[in-house]
Amino acid sequence: MGRSRIRISPIVLLTAVLTLLTGGILFAAEYPQKPVQILVGFPPGGTPDLAARALAEASKPFFPRPFTIVNKPGGGSAIATSELVNSAPDGYTLGIVDISAVVISPQLQANLPYKGPDDLQSIISVVAGQMILATKADAPWKTMKDLIDYAKANPGKLRIGNAGIGTTTHFHFLSLKLAGVPMTEVPFAGSAPANTALLGGHVDGIVMNIGPVLPHVKAGKLKYLTLFTEERISDVPELKDVPTLK
């Protein structure tokens, strides 16, 4: 991302290995002796998926075997995270895990095989970013105030999508509901299907990470109405004029 302050939802590369060090010595040089899979708890095309694929590509010069991406969406990425926790601690199963899977999901689902971040070993922070609310570029609302006024005049009529129940996008949507904006929530299995639904006119807007929406904003198909941030983001051209909810 360069120096951009795009901070989508904290995504951390985690493994089910309780430690990647054995007696203080890293894996031997022959690692890996077989392909390494990176589990992604969302469909292809979203930020976690793109981050995983970038990592897999970047790993090629350094490892003799490929890192393969396995998409297992569902449960706000709790399904993939559960498989990660239950996998053999041999370094051959890694995962891109959204912070919501290890912080929010255990509070919502009592039967998960993990209770929080301490049940996984963090290797590297991959990407983090901010949330936005976006609509189609030709939508009648030019500002977030326009959309809020419309929602209050037409309670429940506005359909706003997010990346799934229990995700950070879901909780940002709920913050609008708690603020008294009467909108209907439409959860999807990830950011990619939510984007597709908005582009197809099946929802009126989406609460989403900045990254997956940006290409459609650049193409003139979608527009950002607001940032869920304290301050504006001035170092990304498409965001410098987008106001914050503050």
URGI-V382869 format. One record per pair of residues at least 24 apart in sequence whose ideal C-beta (glycine too) atoms are under 10 Angstrom apart, sorted by sequence separation. I is the first residue (numbers start at 1). GAP is how many residues later the second one is. D is the distance in Angstrom with one decimal. If there is no record, write none. Layout:
# URGI-V382869
i->I gap->GAP d->D
i->I gap->GAP d->D
This chain:
# URGI-V382869
i->15 gap->24 d->9.8
i->49 gap->24 d->9.4
i->76 gap->24 d->5.5
i->77 gap->24 d->4.3
i->78 gap->24 d->9.0
i->81 gap->24 d->7.3
i->158 gap->24 d->8.1
i->159 gap->24 d->7.4
i->160 gap->24 d->7.0
i->161 gap->24 d->8.0
i->162 gap->24 d->7.5
i->163 gap->24 d->7.7
i->164 gap->24 d->6.2
i->167 gap->24 d->9.1
i->183 gap->24 d->9.7
i->198 gap->24 d->6.7
i->214 gap->24 d->6.3
i->13 gap->25 d->8.1
i->14 gap->25 d->9.4
i->44 gap->25 d->8.1
i->46 gap->25 d->9.3
i->48 gap->25 d->9.7
i->67 gap->25 d->9.9
i->70 gap->25 d->9.1
i->76 gap->25 d->6.2
i->77 gap->25 d->9.2
i->81 gap->25 d->9.6
i->95 gap->25 d->8.0
i->97 gap->25 d->9.0
i->135 gap->25 d->9.3
i->151 gap->25 d->8.6
i->157 gap->25 d->8.6
i->158 gap->25 d->4.5
i->159 gap->25 d->5.0
i->160 gap->25 d->6.3
i->161 gap->25 d->4.5
i->162 gap->25 d->5.7
i->163 gap->25 d->6.3
i->164 gap->25 d->5.9
i->169 gap->25 d->8.0
i->213 gap->25 d->9.3
i->214 gap->25 d->8.6
i->217 gap->25 d->9.6
i->45 gap->26 d->9.5
i->75 gap->26 d->8.1
i->78 gap->26 d->9.0
i->79 gap->26 d->9.7
i->134 gap->26 d->10.0
i->155 gap->26 d->9.6
i->156 gap->26 d->5.7
i->157 gap->26 d->8.3
i->158 gap->26 d->6.6
i->159 gap->26 d->8.2
i->160 gap->26 d->6.6
i->161 gap->26 d->7.3
i->162 gap->26 d->7.0
i->163 gap->26 d->7.9
i->164 gap->26 d->6.6
i->195 gap->26 d->9.6
i->210 gap->26 d->7.9
i->32 gap->27 d->9.8
i->36 gap->27 d->7.6
i->44 gap->27 d->5.7
i->46 gap->27 d->8.9
i->65 gap->27 d->9.5
i->67 gap->27 d->7.5
i->69 gap->27 d->8.8
i->78 gap->27 d->4.1
i->82 gap->27 d->9.2
i->85 gap->27 d->8.2
i->86 gap->27 d->5.7
i->133 gap->27 d->7.5
i->134 gap->27 d->9.8
i->155 gap->27 d->3.9
i->156 gap->27 d->7.2
i->157 gap->27 d->7.5
i->159 gap->27 d->5.1
i->161 gap->27 d->5.7
i->163 gap->27 d->5.3
i->164 gap->27 d->9.0
i->195 gap->27 d->7.9
i->35 gap->28 d->9.8
i->43 gap->28 d->5.9
i->76 gap->28 d->7.0
i->77 gap->28 d->7.7
i->78 gap->28 d->8.3
i->85 gap->28 d->5.0
i->86 gap->28 d->9.0
i->95 gap->28 d->9.9
i->148 gap->28 d->8.3
i->152 gap->28 d->7.8
i->154 gap->28 d->8.3
i->155 gap->28 d->8.6
i->156 gap->28 d->5.2
i->162 gap->28 d->9.8
i->163 gap->28 d->4.8
i->210 gap->28 d->8.9
i->11 gap->29 d->9.9
i->36 gap->29 d->6.7
i->37 gap->29 d->9.7
i->38 gap->29 d->5.7
i->40 gap->29 d->6.0
i->42 gap->29 d->7.0
i->43 gap->29 d->9.6
i->44 gap->29 d->9.2
i->48 gap->29 d->7.2
i->76 gap->29 d->5.6
i->82 gap->29 d->9.3
i->84 gap->29 d->9.5
i->85 gap->29 d->4.6
i->94 gap->29 d->7.5
i->97 gap->29 d->9.7
i->99 gap->29 d->8.7
i->133 gap->29 d->10.0
i->147 gap->29 d->9.7
i->151 gap->29 d->9.4
i->152 gap->29 d->7.0
i->153 gap->29 d->9.7
i->154 gap->29 d->9.6
i->155 gap->29 d->9.3
i->162 gap->29 d->8.7
i->163 gap->29 d->8.9
i->164 gap->29 d->9.5
i->210 gap->29 d->7.1
i->35 gap->30 d->5.3
i->36 gap->30 d->7.6
i->37 gap->30 d->7.5
i->38 gap->30 d->7.1
i->39 gap->30 d->8.4
i->40 gap->30 d->6.9
i->41 gap->30 d->8.1
i->42 gap->30 d->8.8
i->43 gap->30 d->4.9
i->75 gap->30 d->6.7
i->78 gap->30 d->8.4
i->82 gap->30 d->5.9
i->83 gap->30 d->9.1
i->84 gap->30 d->8.7
i->85 gap->30 d->9.9
i->96 gap->30 d->6.5
i->151 gap->30 d->5.1
i->152 gap->30 d->6.6
i->161 gap->30 d->9.3
i->163 gap->30 d->8.7
i->164 gap->30 d->8.6
i->11 gap->31 d->10.0
i->32 gap->31 d->6.2
i->33 gap->31 d->8.3
i->34 gap->31 d->6.1
i->35 gap->31 d->5.4
i->36 gap->31 d->4.8
i->37 gap->31 d->5.2
i->38 gap->31 d->5.4
i->39 gap->31 d->5.4
i->40 gap->31 d->5.0
i->41 gap->31 d->6.2
i->42 gap->31 d->5.1
i->43 gap->31 d->9.7
i->46 gap->31 d->10.0
i->78 gap->31 d->6.2
i->81 gap->31 d->7.8
i->82 gap->31 d->5.2
i->96 gap->31 d->9.1
i->131 gap->31 d->9.5
i->148 gap->31 d->8.7
i->150 gap->31 d->10.0
i->151 gap->31 d->5.7
i->152 gap->31 d->9.8
i->163 gap->31 d->5.9
i->176 gap->31 d->7.6
i->31 gap->32 d->7.6
i->32 gap->32 d->7.2
i->33 gap->32 d->7.1
i->34 gap->32 d->9.8
i->35 gap->32 d->7.3
i->36 gap->32 d->7.2
i->37 gap->32 d->7.7
i->38 gap->32 d->6.9
i->39 gap->32 d->8.2
i->40 gap->32 d->7.1
i->41 gap->32 d->6.1
i->42 gap->32 d->9.0
i->48 gap->32 d->9.1
i->76 gap->32 d->8.1
i->81 gap->32 d->8.9
i->82 gap->32 d->7.0
i->89 gap->32 d->9.0
i->144 gap->32 d->9.6
i->148 gap->32 d->9.0
i->149 gap->32 d->9.8
i->151 gap->32 d->5.2
i->161 gap->32 d->8.5
i->162 gap->32 d->6.4
i->163 gap->32 d->9.7
i->173 gap->32 d->9.8
i->175 gap->32 d->9.1
i->210 gap->32 d->9.5
i->31 gap->33 d->8.6
i->32 gap->33 d->4.7
i->35 gap->33 d->5.3
i->37 gap->33 d->5.0
i->38 gap->33 d->9.8
i->39 gap->33 d->5.9
i->40 gap->33 d->8.0
i->41 gap->33 d->7.3
i->75 gap->33 d->9.0
i->76 gap->33 d->9.0
i->79 gap->33 d->9.7
i->81 gap->33 d->6.9
i->148 gap->33 d->5.4
i->150 gap->33 d->9.7
i->151 gap->33 d->9.5
i->161 gap->33 d->4.3
i->173 gap->33 d->9.1
i->174 gap->33 d->9.4
i->30 gap->34 d->7.6
i->31 gap->34 d->8.7
i->32 gap->34 d->8.9
i->41 gap->34 d->7.6
i->42 gap->34 d->8.9
i->75 gap->34 d->7.1
i->78 gap->34 d->6.1
i->85 gap->34 d->5.9
i->147 gap->34 d->8.3
i->148 gap->34 d->9.8
i->160 gap->34 d->9.6
i->161 gap->34 d->8.6
i->173 gap->34 d->4.5
i->29 gap->35 d->9.1
i->30 gap->35 d->9.8
i->32 gap->35 d->8.4
i->41 gap->35 d->7.5
i->42 gap->35 d->6.0
i->78 gap->35 d->9.8
i->84 gap->35 d->9.7
i->85 gap->35 d->6.6
i->148 gap->35 d->9.2
i->161 gap->35 d->9.7
i->172 gap->35 d->5.0
i->173 gap->35 d->9.8
i->11 gap->36 d->6.7
i->41 gap->36 d->2.5
i->78 gap->36 d->9.0
i->84 gap->36 d->6.9
i->147 gap->36 d->8.8
i->161 gap->36 d->5.5
i->171 gap->36 d->9.2
i->172 gap->36 d->9.0
i->11 gap->37 d->5.6
i->40 gap->37 d->7.9
i->41 gap->37 d->7.1
i->75 gap->37 d->8.7
i->131 gap->37 d->6.9
i->132 gap->37 d->9.9
i->144 gap->37 d->9.6
i->161 gap->37 d->6.3
i->169 gap->37 d->7.9
i->170 gap->37 d->8.0
i->172 gap->37 d->9.8
i->8 gap->38 d->9.5
i->9 gap->38 d->7.5
i->13 gap->38 d->8.2
i->39 gap->38 d->9.0
i->41 gap->38 d->6.3
i->42 gap->38 d->8.1
i->56 gap->38 d->9.8
i->81 gap->38 d->9.3
i->131 gap->38 d->6.5
i->159 gap->38 d->9.0
i->160 gap->38 d->9.4
i->169 gap->38 d->5.0
i->8 gap->39 d->5.1
i->9 gap->39 d->8.9
i->13 gap->39 d->8.4
i->41 gap->39 d->3.4
i->55 gap->39 d->8.7
i->81 gap->39 d->7.7
i->133 gap->39 d->8.3
i->159 gap->39 d->9.7
i->168 gap->39 d->9.2
i->169 gap->39 d->5.8
i->8 gap->40 d->9.2
i->11 gap->40 d->6.0
i->39 gap->40 d->9.2
i->40 gap->40 d->6.4
i->41 gap->40 d->6.1
i->131 gap->40 d->9.3
i->132 gap->40 d->9.1
i->133 gap->40 d->8.6
i->167 gap->40 d->9.6
i->169 gap->40 d->7.1
i->6 gap->41 d->9.6
i->11 gap->41 d->9.3
i->39 gap->41 d->4.4
i->41 gap->41 d->9.3
i->55 gap->41 d->7.8
i->131 gap->41 d->4.7
i->161 gap->41 d->8.1
i->162 gap->41 d->9.5
i->167 gap->41 d->9.9
i->168 gap->41 d->8.2
i->13 gap->42 d->7.0
i->38 gap->42 d->9.8
i->39 gap->42 d->7.9
i->41 gap->42 d->9.1
i->52 gap->42 d->8.7
i->130 gap->42 d->9.7
i->131 gap->42 d->9.2
i->161 gap->42 d->4.3
i->167 gap->42 d->9.6
i->8 gap->43 d->9.3
i->39 gap->43 d->9.8
i->41 gap->43 d->8.8
i->52 gap->43 d->8.5
i->53 gap->43 d->9.6
i->133 gap->43 d->7.9
i->159 gap->43 d->7.8
i->160 gap->43 d->6.4
i->161 gap->43 d->8.6
i->162 gap->43 d->9.9
i->163 gap->43 d->8.5
i->39 gap->44 d->6.1
i->52 gap->44 d->4.6
i->131 gap->44 d->9.5
i->159 gap->44 d->4.5
i->160 gap->44 d->6.5
i->161 gap->44 d->7.3
i->162 gap->44 d->6.6
i->163 gap->44 d->8.3
i->39 gap->45 d->5.4
i->51 gap->45 d->5.6
i->158 gap->45 d->8.8
i->159 gap->45 d->5.2
i->160 gap->45 d->4.9
i->161 gap->45 d->4.3
i->162 gap->45 d->4.9
i->163 gap->45 d->6.6
i->37 gap->46 d->9.9
i->38 gap->46 d->9.7
i->50 gap->46 d->9.5
i->158 gap->46 d->5.0
i->159 gap->46 d->7.9
i->160 gap->46 d->6.6
i->161 gap->46 d->7.5
i->162 gap->46 d->7.0
i->163 gap->46 d->7.6
i->37 gap->47 d->9.8
i->48 gap->47 d->9.2
i->49 gap->47 d->7.7
i->157 gap->47 d->8.3
i->158 gap->47 d->7.0
i->159 gap->47 d->9.8
i->160 gap->47 d->6.2
i->161 gap->47 d->7.9
i->39 gap->48 d->8.3
i->48 gap->48 d->4.5
i->160 gap->48 d->10.0
i->47 gap->49 d->8.9
i->48 gap->49 d->8.0
i->163 gap->49 d->8.7
i->37 gap->50 d->8.8
i->46 gap->50 d->10.0
i->48 gap->50 d->6.1
i->176 gap->50 d->9.7
i->47 gap->51 d->8.7
i->46 gap->52 d->9.6
i->176 gap->52 d->9.2
i->48 gap->53 d->9.8
i->151 gap->53 d->9.3
i->175 gap->53 d->7.5
i->36 gap->54 d->9.8
i->39 gap->54 d->6.7
i->41 gap->54 d->7.6
i->42 gap->54 d->8.6
i->150 gap->54 d->9.1
i->151 gap->54 d->9.8
i->36 gap->55 d->7.3
i->37 gap->55 d->6.9
i->38 gap->55 d->8.3
i->39 gap->55 d->7.1
i->40 gap->55 d->7.3
i->41 gap->55 d->7.6
i->173 gap->55 d->9.9
i->34 gap->56 d->9.7
i->36 gap->56 d->5.2
i->37 gap->56 d->5.7
i->38 gap->56 d->4.8
i->39 gap->56 d->4.1
i->40 gap->56 d->5.2
i->41 gap->56 d->6.9
i->42 gap->56 d->7.6
i->172 gap->56 d->5.2
i->35 gap->57 d->7.8
i->36 gap->57 d->7.6
i->37 gap->57 d->7.1
i->38 gap->57 d->6.4
i->39 gap->57 d->7.4
i->40 gap->57 d->9.0
i->41 gap->57 d->6.7
i->108 gap->57 d->7.8
i->109 gap->57 d->7.9
i->147 gap->57 d->8.3
i->32 gap->58 d->9.4
i->34 gap->58 d->6.5
i->36 gap->58 d->6.3
i->37 gap->58 d->8.8
i->38 gap->58 d->6.3
i->39 gap->58 d->8.2
i->40 gap->58 d->9.6
i->108 gap->58 d->5.3
i->147 gap->58 d->7.0
i->31 gap->59 d->9.6
i->32 gap->59 d->7.0
i->33 gap->59 d->8.9
i->41 gap->59 d->9.5
i->107 gap->59 d->8.7
i->139 gap->59 d->9.6
i->169 gap->59 d->9.7
i->31 gap->60 d->6.5
i->32 gap->60 d->6.4
i->41 gap->60 d->6.2
i->105 gap->60 d->9.5
i->106 gap->60 d->9.8
i->134 gap->60 d->9.8
i->168 gap->60 d->9.5
i->31 gap->61 d->9.0
i->104 gap->61 d->9.5
i->105 gap->61 d->5.2
i->134 gap->61 d->8.7
i->144 gap->61 d->10.0
i->104 gap->62 d->5.2
i->105 gap->62 d->9.0
i->136 gap->62 d->6.5
i->139 gap->62 d->9.7
i->27 gap->63 d->9.8
i->100 gap->63 d->8.9
i->103 gap->63 d->9.9
i->104 gap->63 d->7.5
i->135 gap->63 d->7.4
i->136 gap->63 d->7.3
i->141 gap->63 d->8.7
i->27 gap->64 d->6.1
i->41 gap->64 d->9.7
i->100 gap->64 d->8.6
i->104 gap->64 d->7.5
i->134 gap->64 d->7.0
i->136 gap->64 d->9.6
i->140 gap->64 d->9.9
i->141 gap->64 d->8.3
i->16 gap->65 d->9.4
i->98 gap->65 d->8.7
i->100 gap->65 d->9.9
i->101 gap->65 d->8.0
i->103 gap->65 d->9.0
i->136 gap->65 d->7.1
i->139 gap->65 d->7.1
i->11 gap->66 d->9.5
i->98 gap->66 d->9.6
i->100 gap->66 d->5.9
i->101 gap->66 d->8.4
i->104 gap->66 d->8.3
i->139 gap->66 d->7.5
i->179 gap->66 d->8.6
i->14 gap->67 d->7.9
i->16 gap->67 d->8.6
i->17 gap->67 d->9.9
i->100 gap->67 d->4.7
i->104 gap->67 d->7.0
i->136 gap->67 d->9.6
i->16 gap->68 d->4.9
i->98 gap->68 d->9.6
i->99 gap->68 d->9.5
i->100 gap->68 d->4.9
i->135 gap->68 d->9.2
i->136 gap->68 d->8.2
i->15 gap->69 d->7.3
i->16 gap->69 d->5.5
i->20 gap->69 d->9.4
i->55 gap->69 d->8.6
i->98 gap->69 d->6.6
i->99 gap->69 d->6.9
i->100 gap->69 d->8.5
i->135 gap->69 d->6.4
i->136 gap->69 d->8.3
i->176 gap->69 d->8.3
i->14 gap->70 d->6.7
i->15 gap->70 d->9.9
i->16 gap->70 d->7.2
i->17 gap->70 d->8.8
i->19 gap->70 d->8.3
i->98 gap->70 d->7.1
i->100 gap->70 d->7.9
i->135 gap->70 d->4.4
i->175 gap->70 d->8.4
i->14 gap->71 d->9.2
i->16 gap->71 d->4.4
i->17 gap->71 d->8.8
i->18 gap->71 d->5.8
i->20 gap->71 d->6.4
i->55 gap->71 d->6.8
i->98 gap->71 d->9.7
i->100 gap->71 d->7.7
i->134 gap->71 d->6.3
i->135 gap->71 d->8.0
i->15 gap->72 d->8.5
i->16 gap->72 d->7.5
i->17 gap->72 d->4.5
i->54 gap->72 d->8.3
i->133 gap->72 d->5.8
i->134 gap->72 d->5.6
i->16 gap->73 d->5.8
i->17 gap->73 d->7.1
i->54 gap->73 d->8.8
i->132 gap->73 d->9.9
i->133 gap->73 d->7.2
i->134 gap->73 d->8.3
i->172 gap->73 d->9.4
i->15 gap->74 d->8.1
i->16 gap->74 d->8.9
i->17 gap->74 d->5.4
i->52 gap->74 d->8.2
i->132 gap->74 d->8.6
i->133 gap->74 d->5.4
i->134 gap->74 d->6.3
i->15 gap->75 d->9.7
i->16 gap->75 d->9.2
i->17 gap->75 d->9.1
i->51 gap->75 d->4.6
i->132 gap->75 d->7.5
i->133 gap->75 d->7.9
i->15 gap->76 d->6.8
i->16 gap->76 d->9.7
i->17 gap->76 d->8.3
i->50 gap->76 d->9.9
i->51 gap->76 d->5.1
i->131 gap->76 d->6.2
i->132 gap->76 d->6.3
i->134 gap->76 d->9.1
i->15 gap->77 d->9.3
i->16 gap->77 d->5.8
i->17 gap->77 d->8.6
i->50 gap->77 d->8.5
i->131 gap->77 d->6.9
i->132 gap->77 d->7.7
i->148 gap->77 d->9.7
i->15 gap->78 d->7.0
i->16 gap->78 d->8.3
i->48 gap->78 d->8.4
i->131 gap->78 d->6.4
i->132 gap->78 d->5.4
i->134 gap->78 d->9.6
i->147 gap->78 d->6.1
i->148 gap->78 d->9.5
i->15 gap->79 d->4.9
i->16 gap->79 d->7.7
i->47 gap->79 d->9.2
i->48 gap->79 d->8.6
i->130 gap->79 d->7.7
i->131 gap->79 d->7.4
i->132 gap->79 d->9.9
i->134 gap->79 d->4.9
i->137 gap->79 d->8.5
i->146 gap->79 d->8.3
i->147 gap->79 d->8.5
i->14 gap->80 d->7.4
i->15 gap->80 d->6.9
i->47 gap->80 d->6.5
i->129 gap->80 d->5.6
i->130 gap->80 d->5.6
i->133 gap->80 d->9.7
i->134 gap->80 d->9.6
i->136 gap->80 d->9.2
i->137 gap->80 d->8.0
i->144 gap->80 d->9.6
i->145 gap->80 d->9.3
i->13 gap->81 d->6.5
i->14 gap->81 d->5.4
i->47 gap->81 d->9.8
i->128 gap->81 d->9.7
i->129 gap->81 d->5.2
i->130 gap->81 d->9.7
i->132 gap->81 d->6.5
i->142 gap->81 d->8.8
i->144 gap->81 d->4.7
i->145 gap->81 d->9.3
i->13 gap->82 d->7.3
i->14 gap->82 d->8.0
i->15 gap->82 d->9.6
i->47 gap->82 d->7.4
i->127 gap->82 d->9.1
i->129 gap->82 d->6.1
i->132 gap->82 d->9.4
i->134 gap->82 d->8.0
i->137 gap->82 d->8.9
i->138 gap->82 d->9.5
i->141 gap->82 d->9.2
i->143 gap->82 d->6.7
i->144 gap->82 d->4.0
i->12 gap->83 d->9.2
i->13 gap->83 d->6.0
i->14 gap->83 d->4.7
i->134 gap->83 d->7.3
i->137 gap->83 d->5.6
i->138 gap->83 d->8.9
i->139 gap->83 d->9.0
i->142 gap->83 d->8.4
i->143 gap->83 d->8.2
i->144 gap->83 d->9.5
i->12 gap->84 d->8.0
i->13 gap->84 d->7.7
i->127 gap->84 d->7.6
i->137 gap->84 d->5.7
i->138 gap->84 d->9.9
i->139 gap->84 d->7.4
i->141 gap->84 d->6.6
i->11 gap->85 d->5.9
i->12 gap->85 d->5.9
i->132 gap->85 d->9.3
i->136 gap->85 d->7.0
i->137 gap->85 d->5.8
i->138 gap->85 d->8.8
i->11 gap->86 d->7.1
i->12 gap->86 d->8.3
i->77 gap->86 d->9.1
i->78 gap->86 d->9.6
i->136 gap->86 d->6.1
i->137 gap->86 d->4.8
i->139 gap->86 d->8.5
i->10 gap->87 d->9.8
i->11 gap->87 d->5.5
i->12 gap->87 d->6.7
i->14 gap->87 d->9.2
i->76 gap->87 d->7.9
i->77 gap->87 d->7.9
i->135 gap->87 d->7.0
i->136 gap->87 d->7.4
i->10 gap->88 d->7.6
i->11 gap->88 d->7.1
i->14 gap->88 d->7.8
i->76 gap->88 d->4.8
i->78 gap->88 d->7.0
i->134 gap->88 d->5.1
i->135 gap->88 d->6.1
i->9 gap->89 d->5.8
i->10 gap->89 d->4.3
i->11 gap->89 d->9.7
i->12 gap->89 d->9.7
i->75 gap->89 d->7.8
i->76 gap->89 d->6.1
i->77 gap->89 d->8.5
i->78 gap->89 d->9.9
i->134 gap->89 d->6.4
i->135 gap->89 d->8.6
i->8 gap->90 d->9.4
i->9 gap->90 d->6.3
i->10 gap->90 d->9.0
i->11 gap->90 d->9.7
i->12 gap->90 d->8.1
i->73 gap->90 d->9.7
i->74 gap->90 d->8.2
i->75 gap->90 d->8.2
i->76 gap->90 d->3.4
i->77 gap->90 d->7.4
i->132 gap->90 d->9.9
i->134 gap->90 d->5.3
i->135 gap->90 d->6.0
i->9 gap->91 d->6.8
i->73 gap->91 d->8.1
i->75 gap->91 d->7.0
i->76 gap->91 d->4.6
i->132 gap->91 d->9.9
i->133 gap->91 d->7.5
i->134 gap->91 d->6.6
i->75 gap->92 d->9.7
i->76 gap->92 d->9.0
i->98 gap->92 d->9.9
i->132 gap->92 d->5.0
i->133 gap->92 d->5.0
i->134 gap->92 d->9.0
i->10 gap->93 d->9.2
i->76 gap->93 d->9.3
i->132 gap->93 d->7.6
i->133 gap->93 d->5.1
i->76 gap->94 d->7.4
i->132 gap->94 d->6.7
i->133 gap->94 d->8.4
i->131 gap->95 d->9.4
i->132 gap->95 d->5.5
i->133 gap->95 d->7.7
i->131 gap->96 d->7.4
i->132 gap->96 d->6.9
i->130 gap->97 d->5.9
i->131 gap->97 d->4.0
i->132 gap->97 d->8.8
i->148 gap->97 d->9.9
i->16 gap->98 d->9.4
i->130 gap->98 d->6.4
i->131 gap->98 d->7.9
i->144 gap->98 d->9.3
i->145 gap->98 d->9.2
i->130 gap->99 d->5.0
i->144 gap->99 d->6.9
i->21 gap->100 d->9.8
i->129 gap->100 d->10.0
i->130 gap->100 d->9.8
i->143 gap->100 d->7.5
i->144 gap->100 d->9.2
i->18 gap->101 d->9.0
i->20 gap->101 d->6.8
i->130 gap->101 d->10.0
i->132 gap->101 d->9.6
i->144 gap->101 d->6.9
i->18 gap->102 d->8.8
i->19 gap->102 d->6.3
i->14 gap->103 d->8.3
i->16 gap->103 d->8.8
i->17 gap->103 d->8.9
i->18 gap->103 d->6.0
i->20 gap->103 d->6.9
i->130 gap->103 d->6.9
i->16 gap->104 d->6.7
i->17 gap->104 d->5.7
i->129 gap->104 d->9.6
i->12 gap->105 d->8.2
i->14 gap->105 d->9.5
i->15 gap->105 d->7.0
i->16 gap->105 d->7.8
i->14 gap->106 d->4.2
i->15 gap->106 d->5.4
i->17 gap->106 d->8.9
i->14 gap->107 d->6.5
i->15 gap->107 d->8.5
i->132 gap->107 d->8.1
i->12 gap->108 d->8.5
i->13 gap->108 d->9.9
i->14 gap->108 d->5.6
i->15 gap->108 d->6.1
i->134 gap->108 d->9.7
i->13 gap->109 d->7.3
i->14 gap->109 d->6.8
i->130 gap->109 d->8.7
i->133 gap->109 d->9.7
i->12 gap->110 d->5.3
i->13 gap->110 d->4.9
i->14 gap->110 d->9.3
i->132 gap->110 d->7.2
i->12 gap->111 d->8.1
i->13 gap->111 d->4.8
i->76 gap->111 d->8.9
i->98 gap->111 d->9.7
i->12 gap->112 d->7.6
i->13 gap->112 d->7.5
i->77 gap->112 d->9.8
i->132 gap->112 d->9.9
i->133 gap->112 d->8.4
i->12 gap->113 d->5.6
i->13 gap->113 d->5.2
i->76 gap->113 d->9.3
i->77 gap->113 d->8.5
i->132 gap->113 d->9.9
i->11 gap->114 d->7.7
i->12 gap->114 d->6.8
i->13 gap->114 d->9.8
i->75 gap->114 d->9.4
i->76 gap->114 d->9.5
i->130 gap->114 d->9.4
i->131 gap->114 d->9.6
i->10 gap->115 d->7.2
i->11 gap->115 d->5.2
i->12 gap->115 d->9.5
i->48 gap->115 d->9.6
i->73 gap->115 d->9.4
i->74 gap->115 d->6.6
i->10 gap->116 d->9.2
i->11 gap->116 d->5.4
i->12 gap->116 d->8.8
i->47 gap->116 d->9.1
i->73 gap->116 d->4.5
i->74 gap->116 d->9.4
i->10 gap->117 d->8.4
i->11 gap->117 d->6.8
i->46 gap->117 d->7.1
i->73 gap->117 d->5.5
i->9 gap->118 d->9.0
i->10 gap->118 d->4.5
i->11 gap->118 d->8.8
i->8 gap->119 d->6.2
i->9 gap->119 d->7.3
i->10 gap->119 d->8.4
i->71 gap->119 d->8.8
i->73 gap->119 d->9.4
i->7 gap->120 d->8.3
i->8 gap->120 d->6.4
i->9 gap->120 d->6.8
i->43 gap->120 d->9.7
i->73 gap->120 d->8.9
i->6 gap->121 d->7.9
i->7 gap->121 d->4.5
i->8 gap->121 d->2.7
i->9 gap->121 d->8.7
i->42 gap->121 d->7.0
i->6 gap->122 d->8.3
i->7 gap->122 d->3.7
i->8 gap->122 d->6.7
i->9 gap->122 d->7.2
i->42 gap->122 d->7.9
i->5 gap->123 d->9.6
i->6 gap->123 d->4.3
i->7 gap->123 d->4.7
i->8 gap->123 d->7.6
i->41 gap->123 d->9.2
i->5 gap->124 d->8.1
i->6 gap->124 d->6.8
i->7 gap->124 d->8.9
i->8 gap->124 d->9.5
i->4 gap->125 d->8.7
i->5 gap->125 d->7.7
i->42 gap->125 d->8.8
i->1 gap->126 d->6.8
i->41 gap->126 d->9.5
i->1 gap->127 d->9.2
i->1 gap->128 d->8.0
i->49 gap->141 d->7.9
i->50 gap->141 d->9.8
i->46 gap->142 d->9.9
i->48 gap->142 d->8.0
i->49 gap->142 d->8.9
i->50 gap->142 d->9.6
i->46 gap->143 d->9.4
i->47 gap->143 d->9.2
i->48 gap->143 d->8.6
i->49 gap->143 d->7.6
i->46 gap->144 d->4.6
i->47 gap->144 d->6.4
i->43 gap->145 d->8.7
i->45 gap->145 d->7.7
i->46 gap->145 d->3.9
i->47 gap->145 d->9.5
i->42 gap->146 d->9.6
i->43 gap->146 d->5.7
i->44 gap->146 d->8.6
i->45 gap->146 d->7.3
i->46 gap->146 d->4.9
i->42 gap->147 d->7.0
i->43 gap->147 d->4.4
i->45 gap->147 d->3.3
i->46 gap->147 d->8.8
i->41 gap->148 d->9.5
i->42 gap->148 d->3.6
i->43 gap->148 d->8.3
i->44 gap->148 d->6.4
i->45 gap->148 d->8.4
i->46 gap->148 d->8.7
i->41 gap->149 d->8.3
i->42 gap->149 d->6.9
i->43 gap->149 d->5.1
i->46 gap->149 d->8.4
i->40 gap->150 d->9.2
i->42 gap->150 d->7.5
i->43 gap->150 d->6.1
i->45 gap->150 d->7.6
i->42 gap->151 d->9.3
i->43 gap->151 d->9.9
i->45 gap->151 d->8.6
i->43 gap->153 d->9.8
i->9 gap->154 d->8.4
i->9 gap->158 d->7.3
i->10 gap->158 d->8.2
i->9 gap->159 d->4.1
i->8 gap->160 d->8.7
i->9 gap->160 d->7.2
i->51 gap->160 d->9.0
i->8 gap->161 d->9.6
i->47 gap->161 d->9.2
i->48 gap->161 d->9.4
i->50 gap->161 d->7.3
i->9 gap->162 d->9.8
i->46 gap->162 d->9.1
i->47 gap->162 d->5.2
i->50 gap->162 d->8.0
i->9 gap->163 d->9.0
i->46 gap->163 d->7.9
i->47 gap->163 d->8.8
i->49 gap->163 d->9.4
i->47 gap->164 d->4.7
i->48 gap->164 d->9.9
i->46 gap->165 d->8.4
i->47 gap->165 d->5.8
i->46 gap->166 d->5.5
i->45 gap->167 d->7.0
i->42 gap->170 d->9.9
i->9 gap->182 d->9.6
i->8 gap->183 d->9.0
i->11 gap->198 d->9.2
i->9 gap->199 d->9.5
i->8 gap->200 d->8.7
i->9 gap->200 d->5.6
i->8 gap->201 d->3.5
i->9 gap->201 d->9.8
i->7 gap->202 d->8.8
i->8 gap->202 d->5.8
i->9 gap->202 d->9.7
i->6 gap->203 d->8.5
i->7 gap->203 d->7.9
i->8 gap->203 d->5.2
i->6 gap->204 d->5.1
i->7 gap->204 d->9.7
i->8 gap->204 d->8.2
i->5 gap->205 d->9.7
i->6 gap->205 d->6.2
i->8 gap->205 d->10.0
i->4 gap->206 d->9.3
i->4 gap->207 d->9.9
i->6 gap->208 d->8.0
i->1 gap->210 d->8.5
i->7 gap->222 d->8.3
i->5 gap->224 d->9.0
i->5 gap->226 d->9.1
i->7 gap->226 d->8.8
i->6 gap->227 d->7.4
i->5 gap->228 d->5.4
i->4 gap->229 d->8.0
i->5 gap->229 d->8.6
i->6 gap->229 d->9.2
i->5 gap->230 d->6.2
i->6 gap->230 d->6.4
i->4 gap->231 d->5.9
i->5 gap->231 d->7.5
i->3 gap->232 d->6.5
i->4 gap->232 d->5.5
i->2 gap->233 d->8.9
i->6 gap->233 d->8.1
i->2 gap->234 d->9.9
i->5 gap->234 d->8.9
i->1 gap->235 d->9.4
i->4 gap->235 d->9.0
